[in-house]
Amino acid sequence: MTISFILNGEDVQIRAEAEQRLIDILRGSFNLAGTKSSCNMGCCGLCSVIFNGEVIKSCLIPALRVRGSEIITIEGFSQTDEYQDILHGFAEAGAVNCGYCSSGKILTVEALLSRSPRPSAPEIMRAFHGIRCRCTEPESLLKAVQIISDSRQRRLYGRRS
């Protein structure tokens, strides 16, 4: 079947089987290796992408659900100012990632701040619940998201809100 959707801001169309997984489409058809394939059961969160504004595990999404959707991968997101905010926030907080989980954590921060510009500590910790890589201490993640939130507010509004 032919599937049309928006990928990293561009209209795309591919031929895929209905049960083919989004992760396989992204990696195989579009060569987007930033979306990692690990557990293939939705347990680790390393295959996370932003799907219609929400972070999802791409290994659980069949091609049939992709039709008409908007998908943002780390490759597309890395072209934005928001990506730079997140990188600087992680560095400032000393929140060092192993590299394998970085794309999932970065996209999780973006989705969280898109829906909640000033998230509470419990909201932040819940957002990272689905990512099983524990290379970064929870306190560092919390501090990083707070720094990123402050930085983004200053960039957008010229002041701390």
JOURWO-V688536 format. One record per pair of residues at least 12 apart in sequence whose ideal C-beta (glycine too) atoms are under 6 Angstrom apart, sorted by sequence separation. I is the first residue (numbers start at 1). J is the second residue. D is the distance in whole Angstrom. If there is no record, write none. Layout:
# JOURWO-V688536
<<I:J:D> <I:J:D>>
This chain:
# JOURWO-V688536
<<23:35:6> <35:47:5> <47:59:5> <2:15:6> <3:16:6> <128:141:6> <23:37:6> <35:49:6> <14:29:5> <42:57:4> <112:127:4> <42:59:6> <52:69:5> <42:60:4> <52:70:6> <124:142:5> <40:59:5> <108:127:5> <51:71:6> <86:106:5> <121:142:6> <124:145:5> <49:71:6> <50:72:4> <35:58:6> <86:109:5> <23:47:5> <49:73:5> <104:131:5> <82:110:6> <74:103:4> <118:149:6> <101:133:4> <23:58:4> <22:58:4> <23:59:5> <109:145:6> <98:135:4> <21:59:6> <35:73:5> <97:135:6> <22:61:4> <34:73:6> <97:136:6> <34:74:4> <32:73:5> <34:75:5> <95:136:5> <19:62:5> <20:63:4> <32:75:5> <22:66:6> <18:63:6> <95:140:4> <18:64:4> <94:140:6> <95:141:6> <16:63:4> <93:140:5> <95:144:4> <93:143:4> <93:144:4> <55:107:6> <55:108:5> <90:144:5> <93:147:5> <46:101:6> <89:144:5> <92:147:5> <48:104:4> <55:111:4> <50:107:5> <46:104:5> <89:147:4> <45:104:5> <48:107:5> <89:148:3> <3:63:6> <5:66:5> <50:111:6> <86:148:5> <89:151:6> <3:66:6> <85:148:5> <3:67:5> <5:69:5> <6:70:4> <7:71:5> <8:72:6> <85:151:5> <85:152:5> <8:76:3> <34:103:5> <45:130:4> <45:131:4> <44:132:4>>
